[in-house]
């Protein structure tokens, strides 16, 4: 697949950044040669690991790397996932981007389209291409080049308060109608079944709609990469979540982002939520007494007899930026993170939440002996199955810049708010949102060479 770059590419809101402006700057320099092949140079890393243990793990690896390479300095800056998107898209115009960073899968193709990151074939070859999940590697493959290295994987599944289900004589929901009925019964008993988040500074409305549509084998993008919010299936999903919000959800969730949404489950205020294995750490930190009462199950379906479709898998990658003066230092540090002890310690900072994207680690006694993994063996099995069959949102027909725009522009979230706040007809609101997305997609030309 080859990307044909437009002269202009839309990034945040209505702002349009010139690729000519953002592609310049950044004179690339090799790491200084000290005569002994020693690495030398100052680099900046941006990442979105705001939670303590994994933030500390990355910082520790950086400090140990600098001890081994005294002429290297690594400055680490941390941003939330939503702030990171704003930071890099606005930073491109003036060259204010890092040397190395994490990213969300849907963002990497936007970075490639902006000519902002470099191929990492050499790094992948050094680490061993066969050790990586092929699907994860291909999420940022353009032609023969790989533009990111997957660091870890996770997938969206349904988290359940097993004690509440038992108390109220409820089964684990297998369909979306089951979820509605269970949530309705729980709310009547004074407990929220599920919260429905539509905050316009995050992708949660898009995510929830994608859950419904993908569970029946549909997609929010057509095969020719147009937004599809007006199909019968998408309309069913839109109406379902509006109904769930109005009848089941706390009303404040209209403006919830991912953290606010998750916190309700962490604190024991909801019986169901959709997330990855990160929910274990959140419950442990907020309500450790509930750890024996949570477990993960597959996503509900429209019909119980429907085929099992992959829903949403995230293979969280790292990239090296074209503006870097010392890309060899950035690549060397990236490789260092995959050394067995470092990688295992990183995964252990959020066990079950972060699953290996690199083979061999999960077979070790050290990985298997983790107490959290032992306790949540069933949840990990459910998530691993979901990882194997899912894709990033909109990647059902392959990686695309359009999929990134679908999740990053928050147009679907605005659509939900329009329906709920203004009483706009769901089809009318969907047509407007669909047109807005497709107008944005026209700023990107994707040429596929097979």
N, C-alpha and C positions, 0 to 999 in steps of 0.2 A: 504494500500500500504506500502510495506516495502522496504527500500533502503539497498542494499548490497554494502558496501563500498569497493572500490578498494584500493590497497596499494598506488597507485599514482593517482593524479587527476590534470588535467591541469587547470590553472586559467588564467594567462595573457600571451598573445602572445605565444611564444614557451616555456615559462618557465613552468617547472613541479615541483610542490611542494610536498614533502612527507607528507602524512597524519600523519605518525608517528611523524614527526618533529613538525607539527602544532597542533597536538592534545594534546601534553603534556604541561607542565607548569601550570599556573593558578590554584593554590590551592584554592578551593572554601571554603569560610568561611561564616558562618551566620553573620548577623548583630550583633554587640556586644550587649550583654545583660547588660543593666545598672541597672537591678533590677526592673525596672518598665515597661519592654517591649519596651523601647524607641529605635527607629532606630538609628544606628550609623555606620559610614563608609564613605569613600571617593569613589565616582564613577565618571567615565567619560562618557559623552554622545556625540556621533557623529551624526550629522544630516546634511541634504542637503537643508535646507530651507535658501537659501542665500538671498532671498528677505527680505527687511527691516521689514514689518509688522509681518510676521509669525516668522521670526527669533526673533523679540522682544517679541512675545507672548510666545515662548518656554522659553526664558531667564527669563521673568517675572514669569512664573510658577515655574521655578527652584529656583528663589530667594525666592518666597513665601513658597515653600516646605522646603527650608533650614531654614526659619524663624520658621516654625512649628516644625522642627526637628533640633535643634541646633547642634547636634553631626553628622550631615550629611553635606558633602561637594559635590557639583555637579559642575564638570568642563565641559563646553560645547565647542566642537570644530566643526567647520562648513566646509564642503567640497562640491564642486559641485558633481553631481551624477556620472560623469565619473571619477573624481578624487577619489571619495569614493571607487569605485570598485577596482582601483589600490591600494588604501591605505589598504583595508582590506585583499586583496588576498596576497599582499607582506608582510603585517604585521603578518599573521598567523604563518610564520616560526619562528619568534622571540617573539611571544606573544604580539606584539604591536597592540592590538585590544581594543576596548572600553568595557565598562560594558553593555551599552545599545546603540542601534542605530536605525535609520530608514534604509530602504533598498528599492530597487526596487523589485517588485514581483518575477521576473525571477531569482534574485540573491539568494533568500532565500533557494531554493532547492540545490544550490551549497554550501551554508553554512551548510545545513543539511548533505549533502554528505561528507563534510569535518569534520563532528563532531565538528563544531565550535560554535553552539548555543544550547540552552536548551529548552525543552518543556515548554509551557506556559499554560498548562491546568488549573493550580490553579488560575492564573491571570484571565483567561477567565471565569472561574466559579464564581470568586468574582464579576466580572463586569456584568455577566449574559450572558451566551452563546447565549440565544435566542434573545438577543438584537442586535447581529451582523448579517450582511448578510452572509448566510451560504456559498455561493459561495466564498466569500472573505476569510472566515475562512479555507475552504478546500484547498485553494491554497498552504497552507503550512502544510497540514495534512499528516502524515506518520504513518500508523497503527492507533492507538488510540490517538496519540499525535499531538498537534498543536504547531508548532514552531514559529509562529508569531501572532501578534495581529494587525488587520487592523486599521489604524488611520483615513484615509479618502479615498474617491474614486473619480475618474474622468474618462472621456473617450474621445477618439479622435473623433472629429466631423469636419465638414467643416465650416470655418468662411468666411464670405462674406462681402464685401463693398457694401451695398445696394444702396448707392448714385451713385456709378460708374455703377452698373448694370442699374439703372434707366436712367442715363445720356446717356448710349449707347444702350438703348433699348434691354437689355439682360435679360433672365430669369435665375433663380437659376439653375445651372447645375444639372441634374439628372443622367447623365451618364458620364463616363470618356471621351467619344467623345465630349459630350457637353462642358466639362471643357476645352478640347483642343481648340474647336472652339471659345469659349468665350475668352479664354486667348490670342488666336491669334488675335482676333479683338481688344482687349484692347492694346496689344503690338503695333499694327499698329497705335493706337491713342496716343502712348507714355507712356503707363502704363503697368507695368508687371502684367500679369494675376496671375501667380503662380511662385514660386521659387522651384527648385528641388535640395535638399541638399544631397551630397554624401561624406561628410567629414569622414575620416577614424578614427577619435577619438570619434565617437558617433554612435548611432544606426539608424540614420535617413534614410539611404538607405534601411535598413531592414524594417523599419517602413513603408515607402512609398510602397515598394513591397508588404508587407503584406496587406496594404489597398486594393490594386487591387485584390490580390488573394482571400482575405477573402470576398470581396464584391460579389464574384461569388460562395461562399461556399467552397473554397479551403483552403489549409493550407500549410505553408512552411515546415511542418513536416508530414511524413506519420504516419499511425496508429502505426507502429512499431518503431516510433521515429527516422526515418532517414531523413536527409535533402532532400528536393524535390524542386530543382531549374530548372529541365529539363522537367517538365510536360508541356503540351501545354499551360495551364493557366499561369504557372509561366513564361514561355517564352513570352507570350503575355504581361504580366506585365513588364518584364524587357525591352522589346522593346518599350513599351509605355513610360516608364519614361526616357529612353535614348532619345527618340524622343522629349519629353516635355523639357528635359534639353537643347538639341541642338537647338530647334526652339523657345522656349518660355521663358526659364529661364535666369536670369543674370548669366553670365559665372563664376563669382566668387563663385557661390553656389556649384561648384564642391567640395569645401573644407569646406562648411558650417557645423557647429554643430547646435544643437537645438536652442541655444540662438541667434546665428547669423541669423538663418532662421526666428525665431519669430520676431526679431527686424525689419525686412523689413515690416512686417504687422503692427507692432506697430507704425512705422514711416509713414505709409500710402503709402509705395512704391509697395505693392502688393494688388491685389483685392481679392485673395483667399488664404487661408492657412488652414492647418489641425492641430488642437490642441485642448486643453480642455478649460474650462472656465477661465484659467489663462490669456487668451488673453485679457480679459476685463481689468484686472489690468495693463497689459503691454501697452495697448492703452491709458488708463487713465494717466499713468505716462509719456508717450512720446508724445502723440497727443490727448489731451483731447477733442479737437474740433471735433474729429471723433467718439466720443462715441455714438452719435445719428445715426451713419451710419454703424454700424456693427451688425451682428446677426449670429446665428449658425443654420446650417441645416444638415440633414443627409448626410452621405457619398455618393458620386456618386456610380453607379453600372456599370457593363459591359453592361447590358441591362436593360432598365427601368422596364421591366416585371419580372426581377429576384426577387427571394424571398429576404426579408429583413434579412440579416445575421448580427450577432454581429461582430463588427470589433475589436477594441482594448480598453479594459477596464483596468485601473490600480487601484488596491486596495493597496494603499501604506501602508506597514506594519512597525511594530517595532519588534525588536528582542532583546533578552538578551544573551550575549556571555558566552560561557562555561568557559572562562578564568577569569570571574568576581570573585573577592574575596567576593563581597557583593551582590549576586544576589537578596536577599530579599529587599535591598534598591532600586536596579534597578527596580524591579517589583512594589514596592510601588510607586515609582515616575511615572511609566507607568500608574498605576491605577489613580494617582492624575490628570493626564492629561485628563482623561475622566470625572472628576467631572463636573457637568453641566455648571457652570460659566466658568471654564477654557476651556472646550471643545467648548462652543459657542464663546468665545473670539478668540480662535484659528481659527475656521471656518470663523469668521467675518474678520479675517486678509486678507482673499482672498475669498470673497463671490462669489459663483457660480464656482469658480476655484476648491475649495475643498468642496466636498459633503459629508454628514455624512455617515460613515460606521457603525454608532451606532444609533439605533432607538430611537425615542422619541424627539430628539432635533429639527428636522424639523417641528414638530407639535406645537412648542412653539410660542407664540406671538413675543418673542424677535427675533427668527430666521426669521419669516415671515416679520417683520417690517423693515428689512434691505433695504435701498433704492436701492442698487445695485441689490438685488434679485428682487425687484419690477420692476425695469427698464428692466431687462433681464429675465423676466419670461419665454418668449418663448425659449430663449437659454437654460435655465436651464431644461425645459421640454424635449428638444431635447437631452441634455446630459444625463438626468436621464434615458431616454429610451435606449440610447446607453450603459449606465452602466449596465443596467439589462440584456442585451443580449450579451455583449462582453466578451472576456477573455484576459488575458495577451498574448502577441505574443507567438505562439507555444503551448499554453495550451488548444487547442481545444480538445485534447485527454487526458487531465489531466495534472497536474503539473509534470515537469520533469527537470532534470539537463540539458538535451539536449536543452531545450528551452532557458535556461540561456546562454548557450554557443552560441546559434544562434544569440542572441542579443548582447552579450558582447565581442565577439571575432573580430567583424568588418570585417569578411571575405566577406560578401555580399557587403559592401561598397567598399572593394578593388576590387571586381568583377566589379562593375559599373565603377570604375576608369580605370580598365584595358580595358573595352570595349570602353570608351570614349577617353582616352588618347592614347592608343596603337592601337585602331581600331580592337581589337580582336573580332571574331565572337561571338555573344551572347550565342549560344549553347556551343561553345568550352569553353568560360569563365565560364559558369554556371556549366559545367561538372567538371572543375577544382575546383571551389569553393565548389561544392557539395561533391566531394571526400575529400577535405580538412576538411570540417565539419564532415563528417562521420568518417574519421580517428580519429578526436578528440573525437567523441562520443564513440568510442571504448574504451576510457580510463575510461568510466563510465559504470558500470553494474547496471541495474535497475531490481529488481525482484519484480513482482507484485503478491501479495497474495490476492485473492478475496474471 
